[in-house]
Amino acid sequence: MTKKSTVVNDKTIVVNDNAIVVNDKTIMVNDKMTEKFVMPGEVVETDKKMGYGLYNEEGKVYAALAGNVKEAGEMMFIESGNPIVEIKKGDHVIASVENVKEKVVLVKILKVVGKQRSLPTEDFGVIRVMDIAPGYTEKASDEFKIGDIIKAEVAQVLPDDVILTTKSPNLGVIEGYCSQCRGILQMKDGKLVCSVCGKSERRKTSRDYLL
């Protein structure tokens, strides 16, 4: 295989039998296929249908993640060695309680359990009062307070909402804070007691509480 290398305007250009490589960005010659490395937010010039990793904004196509732009028939997509994290049904997530109503809890999803990468966007989820515990729950505010850190399971992923559940014993509050002084609640003899003011509080806790 022939191979030539040169530097032009601070760009390293390598030419071989199959490809031209410019600063590690590869343009395929014999395969008649362009494979360009892009970063999130970079404009992608294409007249093909958008596939995975691409989005349209004001008539322009942008990369949503870092990776190689590839084509398959009429579809263009990005192939990434480290794909973005997506929330799916059955996933366990760690979240913080942002708001509590009588019949619903709004949480901010912080991460998907088992995934090293963080979520690419700010995602929120809801826990309906019927999905908090196995038995009857009258008010969501009896089981969760603003600022609590919880572990929950994704029950449904809807276009506008992520529905969560904490019914299982390993789900629920994993780190709670006193509603009076914001001290950490510690588990003592099966009860949650504030480490600062000594107030006892109730939560739907996970069996992994503060582990």
Residue, then its C-alpha position, 0 to 999 in steps of 0.5 A: m500500500t502506498k502512503k504519503s504524508t505532508v503538512v499544509n497550513d498546520k494540517t497533517i495530510v496522509v494519502n494512501d491507496n484507500a483514503i485521504v486522512v486530514n488531521d485524523k478525519t478520514i475521507m474514503v476514496n475507493d469505497k465512495m463514502t465520506e467518513k468525517f469525524v464531527m463534534p456536538g453542535e457541528v454542522v453536517e452537510t447532507d441531503k440525505k435523511m437524518g439518522y441517529g445522532l443528527y438533528n435539524e435546527e432552522g434548516k441546518v443539520y447538526a451533530a448531537l454527539a461526537g463520532n464518525v458521520k456515515e451513510a447507509g442507503e438514503m440515511m446519514f447517521i453518526e457512529s460513536g464509540n461512546p454513545i449518548v445515554e438514553i433513558k429506557k423503560g426498566d432503567h433504574v435512575i438516581a434523581s433529586v426531588e424538585n417539587v411535591k404535590e398531593k398526588v404527584v412528585l416531580v424529580k430531576i433525573l441525575k443519572v442512569v444507574g450502571k451508566q458512566r456517562s451523564l445524561p446529555t440533556e436535563d431530564f425530569g420525571v414524575i412519580r404518581v401517588m399510586d406508584i410510590a409504594p405497594g400499598y395505599t398512599e394518601k399523599a405524596s408529601d407523606e413519603f417524599k420531601i424536596g431535596d431528597i435523593i431517590k432511586a426509581e425505576v422507569a415505568q414509561v417513557l412518553p413524549d413529554d414525560v418519564i413516568l417513574t415508580t418506587k414500589s420495589p423494596n430497593l427503590g425510594v429515598i436513598e438520602g433524605y434531608c430534614s424538612q426543618c433544618r436540612g440535616i441528613l436523616q439517619m436510620k435508627d431502629g427503623k426510623l429516620v431521625c435528623s442528625v442535627c435537630g433530632k426530629s423524626e420524619r417519614r419517607k418511602t425509603s429504599r433498603d439501600y438507604l445511605l449505603 
